[in-house]
């Protein structure tokens, strides 16, 4: 039996176990199983892998960066974003990859138009790493918006003119998730137009308050479900290379 899993904290609402269980069923794969493991610290990783004889794990928050110090090899893309979400186990060696990059880029690019030259990224945490990397590779200029230091704008700085100029708006914050359904980034939504593309990394609910407000203004909207599916499928390919 080949065993895989996802590590994080908290982990009980993770997308991955049900997705991979369904994937194995659809592909008639009977010799694989996928489980969720909640770790108190990334230092528990080596014991977890050994005790459960795992061949690979996905990594979610808050361990995407701290896991790097436990790896023997890391892919070039993962080095550039300083984040790993996929670990492959080969003997006693751990190999790290970032499939969020593939998932985000593949789900975003079909929606881009020539007018999507400037973007605002809401949030400057670990979830924004792949987003920033992809936008740089696509030649899309971006500014970071956050309540914390190190961002280009705070939310109080955002005017209708700034929102109007930046036709690509991307939410990487937890605002709008299941436990924060009635929350959204505080921006002048009235400045959003039909030319805007608004992308939310959150996948549940399928339409966050951020997306519903943008849709009212005529914007194209996209949630994070396809990105998650694509990154999961890419993880599976890596584990089976």
HUSUL-V36814 format. One record per run of one state. SS is the DSSP state (H for helix, E for strand, - for the rest). FROM is the first residue (numbers start at 0). LEN is the number of residues. If there is no record, write none. Layout:
{{SS:FROM:LEN} {SS:FROM:LEN}}
//
This chain:
{{-:0:1} {E:1:7} {-:8:7} {H:15:11} {-:26:5} {E:31:7} {-:38:3} {H:41:11} {-:52:1} {E:53:6} {-:59:6} {H:65:5} {-:70:2} {E:72:2} {-:74:1} {H:75:6} {-:81:4} {E:85:5} {-:90:2} {E:92:5} {-:97:2} {H:99:10} {-:109:8} {E:117:5} {-:122:3} {H:125:13} {-:138:2} {E:140:5} {-:145:7} {E:152:1} {-:153:1} {H:154:3} {-:157:2} {H:159:6} {-:165:2} {E:167:4} {-:171:6} {H:177:3} {-:180:8} {H:188:3} {-:191:5} {E:196:4} {-:200:8} {H:208:8} {-:216:3} {E:219:3} {-:222:2} {H:224:15} {-:239:2}}
//
